[in-house]
């Protein structure tokens, strides 16, 4: 195998190139490469001889690197890596150039021949795939050619002495003309189902969201987005809330759930579609989403005449699937979760030459979402803080950039659900990190890994990020329905939930803007949220009491409750499994009270008349806290 590199690079640049090599395992030993440097710069080095898993070139494997095969030079080093595994595949070395002169090297590996069986069909020669890797256009001028042969070898089970066989090769040409406004081309893969790295579909690469080279959105990008989308996006109201007197904070709600498709996602979707080159617009776009991004892209794709393909997981709400179809999108149901849908969408995009659009990390998406921040500072004067729900990070990145660029003194605070606090974790470690996403009322915020561009843009601008419990999200939904007459989904209500939970006491008496960013909630889920909110508010109570099974026993219980003004919602009698007096009956009741104080009074009266009274632990309503009514009274937020 021969690898040639030519790396002319300006001194200010830092270029990483991953070169894959074949492995051999024959008679228990591995061969090492021979390296012939025909020309090299003294300051250039071969470093970090570790296996590359996320480079987009090779699968994760291991290799032993023989340092003796490298010519002695103070400028050249090769670190050993892990021993060869039982099933050798492609391994990699990392070549790094930090200097202006060019480094030209030739790395030679012994060639192998033979035949190997694959799915009952013999492979008698090399199968080739060709694809392109294009560096992001934000890099300074850089010309690089890399001829790459990836050899995947397999040991014959029938004849272990037989040498392994090359079954795939690839040629890569990597270049960059450093055009600042050039649209990064999609990685094209041609072959018999071979992915970018040869095996793992999760390593499919999005050139707009490169984890090694994050793109920081600039304020001028948001300004440009505001100009381009103004004809197709409504400037939603930002009004003072009736909840201000309840919370002691002057709250203003930015009501982006009033957009045509019910969420702020329209801003970024329309701007991204408008920024596509004409050829890409005609070809169409694809994405993976189970919610608001799918709706927004479908609607504005129809408005702009751009074909849209949406891959949705099998758990996607039927209502949203049907809405996307009504907007003319091509809907494909594939994948158990959004991760599998995303992999399928990226594969589909490469096969059909469709532009894949990341719903929260594409730079144009972030810039589009930032237009909300421009509207907020225009509509409300003397703002002290903006409290923004956080999922993948696109909204808070755009809003923080817009607000801080104009008014640096305004606080920008993020709010996440405790069931998936990926943004908080990313801020702590300084990079996106996988966080397990559990079932949450704020399903729109359940993003296991925040966007690399979103984090890079938002991290220097966000003042703090808080994590809110599920019960306060339910309470916020209930308060918005009852007081604001607004139906908002869990993700959109998280900002208010943080205020109700008492997580932001420093905002007492301040002027605070909270985006209500989405209103697409299923009616069944809304009903559950309202019931959960009533339970948290002490207005929906369940208890069990043992009463006499004689005539009039249950009637007496109902009379006591009626005298207190308690409304019975459900009642159940239990006799067979009762361990007390056989002439007793256990009555389980779910009832509605005015508030938590009313529930406490009910508990007091029942315990005066009956010996065996058990008010249920409010674990379901309080996220597993297991508190009784009295304990909730002592521990609940004063804002509730």
C-alpha positions in Angstrom: 0.0 0.0 0.0 1.4 3.4 -0.9 0.3 6.7 0.7 1.5 10.0 -0.7 0.9 13.3 1.0 1.7 16.9 -0.1 1.0 19.4 2.7 1.9 23.0 1.8 0.4 24.9 4.7 0.7 28.4 6.1 2.5 28.7 9.4 -0.7 29.8 11.2 -2.5 26.6 10.2 -2.8 23.3 12.0 -3.6 20.5 9.7 -4.6 17.0 10.8 -4.6 14.2 8.3 -5.5 10.6 9.1 -3.7 8.0 6.9 -5.1 4.5 7.0 -3.0 1.4 6.5 -3.6 -2.3 6.1 -2.9 -4.8 8.8 -1.6 -8.3 8.4 -1.8 -11.2 10.8 -0.1 -14.3 9.7 1.4 -17.0 11.9 0.7 -14.8 14.9 2.9 -11.9 13.8 2.1 -8.5 12.3 4.2 -6.7 9.7 5.2 -3.1 10.2 5.4 -0.4 7.5 8.6 0.8 6.0 8.9 4.5 5.7 10.9 6.3 3.1 11.0 10.1 3.5 12.0 11.5 0.1 11.7 15.0 1.4 10.6 16.4 4.8 10.6 19.5 6.8 12.5 19.2 10.1 9.7 20.6 12.2 7.0 18.2 10.7 6.3 15.1 12.7 4.3 11.9 12.7 2.6 11.8 16.1 -0.1 10.1 18.1 0.0 6.7 16.6 -3.4 5.9 17.9 -6.4 4.4 16.2 -8.8 6.8 14.6 -12.5 6.1 15.1 -14.2 9.4 14.4 -12.1 10.7 11.5 -14.5 9.5 8.8 -11.8 7.3 7.2 -11.2 4.2 9.2 -13.0 1.9 11.7 -11.8 1.5 15.2 -9.0 -1.1 15.2 -5.5 -1.6 16.6 -2.0 -2.0 15.3 1.6 -2.3 16.5 3.9 0.3 15.0 7.5 -0.7 14.7 9.7 2.3 15.5 12.7 0.5 14.1 11.3 0.8 10.6 11.4 4.6 10.8 14.6 6.4 9.8 16.4 8.0 12.7 15.7 11.7 12.8 15.1 14.1 15.6 12.1 15.4 13.8 10.3 12.1 13.1 8.7 10.0 15.8 6.2 7.1 15.9 4.5 6.1 19.1 3.4 2.4 19.5 -0.2 1.6 19.8 -2.2 -1.4 21.1 -1.4 -4.9 19.8 -3.1 -6.3 16.8 -6.6 -7.6 17.5 -7.8 -11.1 16.6 -9.6 -9.8 13.5 -7.3 -7.3 11.9 -8.9 -4.4 10.0 -7.6 -1.0 8.9 -5.6 1.0 11.4 -4.4 4.6 11.2 -1.6 6.9 12.0 -2.1 10.6 12.5 0.1 12.9 10.4 0.3 16.5 11.6 1.9 19.4 9.9 2.5 22.7 11.7 5.0 24.4 9.4 5.1 26.3 6.1 7.3 24.0 4.1 5.9 20.9 2.5 6.3 17.3 3.9 6.4 14.6 1.3 6.4 11.0 2.5 5.8 7.6 1.1 4.6 4.8 3.4 4.9 1.4 1.8 3.0 -1.8 2.9 3.4 -5.3 1.4 0.6 -6.1 -1.0 -1.6 -9.2 -0.5 -3.5 -11.3 -2.9 -6.0 -14.2 -2.7 -9.7 -15.0 -2.6 -12.1 -14.6 0.2 -15.8 -15.6 0.5 -18.3 -12.9 1.2 -22.0 -13.8 1.4 -21.4 -17.0 -0.7 -19.8 -14.9 -3.6 -16.1 -15.0 -4.1 -14.2 -11.7 -4.5 -11.4 -12.3 -7.0 -10.2 -8.7 -7.2 -10.3 -5.4 -5.4 -13.6 -3.6 -5.1 -13.1 0.2 -5.3 -15.1 3.1 -3.8 -14.4 6.7 -4.4 -15.4 9.6 -2.3 -14.4 13.2 -1.5 -13.6 14.9 1.8 -13.7 18.7 1.6 -12.3 20.8 4.4 -14.6 23.5 5.7 -14.4 26.7 3.7 -13.5 28.8 6.8 -10.0 27.5 6.7 -7.3 29.6 5.2 -5.8 28.5 1.8 -4.8 24.9 1.8 -4.0 22.5 -0.9 -3.8 18.9 0.0 -3.8 15.7 -2.1 -4.1 12.3 -0.4 -4.0 9.0 -2.2 -5.5 6.5 0.2 -5.9 2.7 -0.1 -7.9 1.1 2.6 -7.3 -2.6 2.8 -9.7 -4.7 4.9 -8.3 -8.2 5.3 -9.8 -11.4 6.4 -8.3 -14.7 7.5 -9.5 -17.9 5.7 -11.0 -20.3 8.2 -10.3 -23.3 6.1 -6.6 -22.4 5.5 -5.2 -20.2 8.3 -1.8 -20.2 6.5 -3.4 -18.5 3.5 -2.6 -14.8 3.4 -5.5 -12.3 4.0 -7.2 -10.8 1.0 -7.8 -7.2 0.0 -11.5 -6.7 -0.4 -11.9 -3.0 -0.8 -9.8 0.0 -1.8 -10.6 3.7 -1.9 -9.0 6.8 -3.4 -9.5 10.1 -1.7 -8.8 13.6 -3.1 -9.0 16.3 -0.5 -8.7 19.9 -1.4 -9.9 23.4 -0.3 -10.0 26.5 -2.3 -10.8 28.5 0.8 -13.8 30.3 -0.7 -15.4 32.0 2.2 -18.9 31.8 0.8 -18.6 28.4 -0.9 -21.3 25.8 0.0 -19.5 22.7 1.4 -20.2 19.8 -0.9 -21.8 16.7 0.5 -19.5 13.7 0.9 -20.3 11.4 -1.9 -19.9 7.7 -1.5 -20.1 5.3 -4.4 -19.8 1.6 -3.8 -21.7 -1.5 -2.7 -23.1 -0.2 0.5 -19.7 0.9 1.8 -19.9 3.8 4.3 -17.3 6.6 4.7 -15.2 4.6 7.1 -15.9 1.2 5.6 -18.1 -0.2 8.3 -20.0 2.0 10.8 -22.9 4.1 9.6 -22.7 6.2 12.8 -19.6 7.8 11.4 -21.3 9.5 8.5 -19.9 12.9 8.2 -21.8 16.2 7.9 -19.4 18.9 6.5 -21.4 21.7 8.2 -21.0 20.1 11.6 -17.4 19.0 11.9 -16.6 18.1 15.5 -12.9 18.9 14.9 -13.6 22.3 13.4 -16.7 23.9 14.9 -18.1 27.0 13.2 -18.9 30.0 15.4 -21.8 32.0 14.0 -21.3 35.8 13.8 -23.8 38.6 14.5 -23.8 39.6 10.8 -25.1 36.1 10.0 -28.1 36.8 12.2 -28.6 40.2 10.6 -28.6 38.7 7.2 -31.0 36.0 8.2 -33.4 38.6 9.6 -33.5 40.4 6.3 -34.0 37.3 4.2 -36.8 35.6 6.2 -38.8 38.7 7.1 -41.3 38.1 4.3 -42.1 34.5 5.4 -41.8 34.6 9.2 -44.2 36.3 11.5 -42.9 38.7 14.1 -44.6 37.1 17.1 -45.8 39.2 20.1 -43.8 39.6 23.2 -46.2 40.7 26.0 -46.2 41.1 29.7 -47.6 38.1 31.6 -50.3 37.9 34.1 -48.0 35.6 36.0 -45.8 38.6 36.9 -47.8 39.3 40.1 -47.7 35.6 41.1 -44.0 35.2 40.7 -42.8 38.6 41.8 -40.9 38.9 38.5 -41.8 41.1 35.5 -42.2 38.3 32.9 -42.6 38.9 29.2 -43.5 35.9 27.0 -42.1 35.8 23.4 -44.9 33.8 21.8 -43.2 31.9 19.0 -45.6 29.1 19.3 -47.9 31.3 17.2 -45.8 30.7 14.1 -47.7 28.9 11.3 -46.3 25.5 12.2 -46.3 26.1 15.9 -42.6 26.7 16.8 -39.6 28.9 16.4 -38.0 26.2 14.1 -39.4 28.0 11.1 -36.8 30.8 11.4 -33.8 28.5 10.9 -35.5 26.3 8.4 -36.5 29.1 6.0 -33.2 30.8 6.2 -31.3 27.5 5.5 -33.5 26.7 2.5 -33.0 30.2 1.1 -29.2 30.0 1.4 -29.0 26.8 -0.6 -27.5 27.1 -4.1 -30.1 26.9 -6.9 -28.9 23.5 -7.9 -29.3 22.1 -4.4 -32.7 23.7 -4.1 -33.9 21.9 -7.3 -32.4 18.6 -6.1 -34.0 18.8 -2.7 -33.1 18.4 1.0 -33.5 15.7 3.6 -33.5 15.7 7.4 -34.3 13.5 10.4 -36.8 14.8 12.9 -39.8 13.6 15.0 -41.2 17.1 15.7 -41.0 20.8 15.0 -38.0 20.8 12.7 -39.8 18.4 10.4 -42.9 20.5 10.3 -41.0 23.8 9.7 -38.8 22.3 6.9 -41.8 20.7 5.2 -43.9 23.8 5.3 -41.3 26.2 4.0 -40.0 23.7 1.5 -43.5 23.7 0.1 -43.6 27.5 0.2 -40.3 27.9 -1.6 -40.8 25.0 -4.1 -38.0 22.9 -2.6 -38.5 19.1 -2.3 -38.2 17.9 1.3 -37.7 14.4 2.5 -38.1 13.7 6.2 -37.1 10.5 8.0 -39.1 10.1 11.2 -38.7 7.4 13.8 -41.5 4.9 14.5 -42.2 6.7 17.8 -43.0 10.0 16.0 -46.5 11.3 16.9 -49.1 10.4 14.2 -50.4 14.0 14.2 -47.0 15.4 13.2 -46.4 12.7 10.6 -49.8 13.6 9.0 -49.0 17.4 9.2 -45.7 16.9 7.4 -47.5 14.9 4.6 -50.1 17.7 4.3 -47.2 20.1 3.6 -46.1 18.0 0.7 -43.0 16.4 2.3 -41.9 12.9 1.4 -42.2 11.1 4.7 -40.2 7.9 5.5 -40.8 6.1 8.8 -37.5 4.4 9.7 -35.6 3.8 12.9 -36.4 3.1 16.5 -35.1 6.5 17.6 -33.9 9.7 16.1 -30.3 8.5 16.0 -31.2 5.6 13.6 -33.4 8.0 11.6 -30.5 10.4 11.2 -28.1 7.7 10.0 -30.7 6.6 7.4 -31.4 10.2 6.3 -27.7 10.9 5.8 -27.3 7.7 3.8 -30.3 8.6 1.7 -29.0 12.1 1.1 -25.8 10.8 -0.3 -27.5 8.2 -2.5 -30.1 10.7 -3.9 -27.8 13.7 -3.8 -30.0 15.5 -1.3 -28.7 18.2 1.1 -28.9 17.0 4.7 -29.9 19.7 7.1 -29.1 19.3 10.8 -32.1 20.7 12.8 -30.1 22.4 15.6 -26.4 22.6 14.6 -26.3 23.9 11.1 -24.8 27.4 11.1 -27.7 28.8 9.0 -30.2 27.2 11.4 -28.4 28.9 14.4 -28.4 32.2 12.6 -32.1 31.9 11.8 -33.0 31.1 15.4 -31.0 34.1 16.4 -33.5 36.4 14.8 -35.8 35.8 17.8 -33.2 37.6 19.9 -33.3 40.6 17.6 -37.1 40.8 17.9 -36.9 40.5 21.7 -34.6 43.4 22.3 -36.7 45.5 19.8 -40.0 44.7 21.5 -39.1 44.9 25.2 -37.0 47.7 26.7 -34.7 47.6 29.7 -34.4 43.8 29.8 -32.4 42.2 32.6 -32.4 38.6 31.5 -33.6 36.2 28.9 -34.4 32.6 30.0 -34.1 30.2 27.1 -35.0 26.5 26.9 -32.1 24.3 25.7 -32.1 21.1 23.7 -29.5 20.8 20.9 -28.4 24.4 21.6 -29.3 26.1 18.4 -31.9 28.5 19.9 -29.8 29.6 22.9 -26.7 30.0 20.7 -28.6 32.3 18.3 -30.5 34.3 20.9 -27.4 34.7 23.1 -25.4 36.0 20.2 -28.0 38.4 19.1 -28.8 39.7 22.6 -25.2 39.9 23.8 -24.0 41.6 20.7 -26.4 44.5 21.2 -26.7 44.5 25.0 -23.8 42.7 26.7 -25.2 43.4 30.2 -28.4 41.3 29.6 -28.1 37.9 31.3 -28.8 34.8 29.1 -29.8 31.8 31.1 -30.4 28.3 29.7 -33.0 25.8 31.1 -32.9 22.0 30.6 -35.0 19.1 31.8 -33.4 17.0 34.4 -34.1 14.0 32.2 -31.5 15.1 29.6 -29.1 17.8 30.8 -26.7 17.5 27.8 -25.9 21.2 27.5 -25.0 21.6 31.2 -22.7 18.5 30.9 -21.1 19.9 27.7 -20.4 23.3 29.4 -18.7 21.5 32.3 -16.4 19.4 30.1 -15.9 22.0 27.3 -17.2 19.9 24.5 -20.3 18.0 23.4 -20.7 14.8 25.4 -23.2 12.0 25.2 -25.9 12.2 27.9 -28.5 9.6 28.3 -32.0 11.0 27.4 -34.8 9.7 29.4 -38.6 10.1 28.8 -39.5 13.7 29.6 -42.5 16.1 29.3 -40.0 18.3 27.4 -39.5 15.8 24.6 -38.3 18.5 22.3 -35.3 19.1 24.5 -34.3 15.5 24.8 -31.1 15.7 22.7 -28.4 13.4 23.9 -25.5 15.4 22.4 -25.6 19.1 21.8 -24.4 20.5 18.5 -20.7 21.3 18.1 -21.4 24.6 16.4 -24.1 25.6 18.9 -21.8 24.9 21.9 -18.9 26.8 20.4 -21.1 29.8 19.7 -23.1 29.7 23.0 -20.5 28.8 25.6 -18.8 32.2 25.9 -22.1 34.0 25.9 -24.4 32.0 28.3 -24.2 33.2 31.9 -25.6 30.0 33.5 -27.7 27.0 32.8 -30.2 25.4 35.3 -31.9 22.0 35.3 -35.6 21.8 36.1 -37.6 18.9 37.5 -40.5 17.3 35.6 -43.2 18.4 38.1 -42.4 22.1 37.5 -42.6 21.6 33.7 -46.1 20.1 34.2 -47.0 23.0 36.6 -45.8 25.5 34.0 -48.0 24.0 31.3 -51.0 24.2 33.6 -50.3 27.8 34.6 -50.0 28.8 30.9 -53.3 27.2 30.0 -55.2 28.6 33.0 -53.7 32.1 33.3 -52.2 32.9 29.9 -54.7 30.9 27.9 -51.8 29.5 25.9 -51.3 25.9 25.0 -47.5 25.2 25.1 -45.6 22.0 24.8 -43.2 20.9 27.6 -40.1 22.1 25.9 -41.6 25.6 25.4 -42.7 25.8 29.1 -39.3 25.1 30.6 -38.3 28.7 31.0 -41.4 29.4 33.1 -40.8 26.2 35.0 -37.4 27.4 36.2 -39.0 30.6 37.6 -41.8 28.6 39.3 -39.3 26.2 40.8 -37.4 29.0 42.5 -34.2 28.2 40.6 -33.6 31.9 39.6 -34.1 33.9 42.8 -31.8 36.6 41.5 -34.4 37.6 38.9 -36.9 38.6 41.6 -38.2 42.1 40.6 -36.3 42.0 37.3 -37.6 42.3 33.7 -37.3 38.9 32.2 -38.2 37.6 28.7 -39.1 33.9 28.3 -39.5 32.4 24.9 -42.6 30.1 24.6 -40.9 28.4 21.7 -43.3 25.6 20.8 -47.0 24.6 21.0 -47.1 21.3 19.2 -48.3 19.0 21.9 -50.5 16.0 21.4 -54.0 16.2 23.0 -53.4 13.0 25.0 -50.1 14.3 26.3 -51.7 17.6 27.1 -54.3 15.8 29.2 -51.6 13.9 31.1 -49.6 17.1 31.7 -52.6 18.9 33.0 -53.4 16.0 35.4 -49.7 16.0 36.5 -49.8 19.7 37.1 -53.0 19.4 39.1 -51.3 16.8 41.3 -48.3 19.0 41.8 -50.5 21.9 42.7 -52.3 19.8 45.3 -55.6 20.0 43.4 -55.7 16.3 42.5 -55.3 14.0 45.5 -55.4 10.2 46.0 -55.8 8.4 49.3 -57.0 5.1 50.7 -59.2 4.7 53.9 -60.7 1.7 55.6 -64.3 2.2 56.5 -67.1 -0.1 57.8 -68.7 -2.4 55.3 -72.1 -2.0 57.0 -74.8 0.0 55.2 -73.9 3.7 55.3 -70.2 3.2 55.8 -69.1 4.6 52.4 -72.0 7.2 52.5 -70.4 8.6 55.7 -67.1 9.0 53.9 -68.7 10.8 51.0 -70.6 13.1 53.4 -67.4 14.2 55.1 -65.8 15.0 51.7 -68.9 16.8 50.5 -68.9 19.0 53.6 -65.4 20.0 52.8 -66.2 20.9 49.2 -64.1 18.0 47.8 -65.1 16.6 44.4 -64.7 12.8 43.9 -63.2 12.0 40.5 -62.8 8.2 41.0 -63.5 5.6 43.7 -62.7 1.9 44.1 -63.7 -0.6 46.7 -61.3 -3.4 47.8 -62.5 -6.3 50.0 -60.7 -9.6 49.0 -57.2 -8.6 49.9 -58.0 -6.6 53.0 -56.2 -8.0 56.1 -58.3 -6.1 58.7 -61.8 -6.8 60.0 -63.8 -8.8 57.5 -66.7 -6.4 57.9 -64.4 -3.6 56.6 -63.8 -2.3 53.1 -60.8 -0.3 51.8 -61.9 2.6 49.7 -59.4 4.2 47.3 -60.4 7.7 46.2 -59.0 10.2 43.7 -60.5 13.6 44.3 -60.2 17.2 43.3 -59.4 20.0 45.8 -59.1 23.7 45.6 -55.4 23.8 46.3 -52.7 22.1 48.5 -54.0 23.7 51.7 -57.4 22.3 51.0 -55.8 18.8 50.5 -54.1 19.2 53.9 -57.5 20.0 55.5 -59.0 16.9 53.9 -56.2 14.7 55.3 -56.7 16.2 58.8 -60.5 15.6 58.9 -60.2 12.0 57.6 -57.6 11.1 60.2 -59.9 12.4 62.9 -62.7 10.0 61.9 -60.8 7.0 60.7 -57.8 5.0 62.1 -56.5 3.7 58.8 -56.0 6.6 56.4 -53.1 6.7 53.9 -52.6 9.7 51.6 -50.5 8.5 48.7 -46.9 9.6 48.3 -46.8 12.2 45.6 -44.0 10.3 43.8 -45.7 10.2 40.4 -46.3 13.9 40.5 -43.1 14.9 42.0 -40.7 12.9 40.0 -40.2 10.2 42.5 -39.8 12.4 45.6 -42.1 10.3 47.7 -43.5 13.2 49.7 -46.8 13.2 51.6 -49.1 16.2 51.4 -47.7 17.7 54.6 -44.1 17.2 53.4 -44.9 18.9 50.1 -46.3 21.9 51.9 -43.0 22.3 53.7 -40.8 21.7 50.7 -42.6 23.3 47.7 -41.4 26.5 46.0 -43.0 29.6 47.5 -43.9 30.7 43.9 -46.3 27.8 43.6 
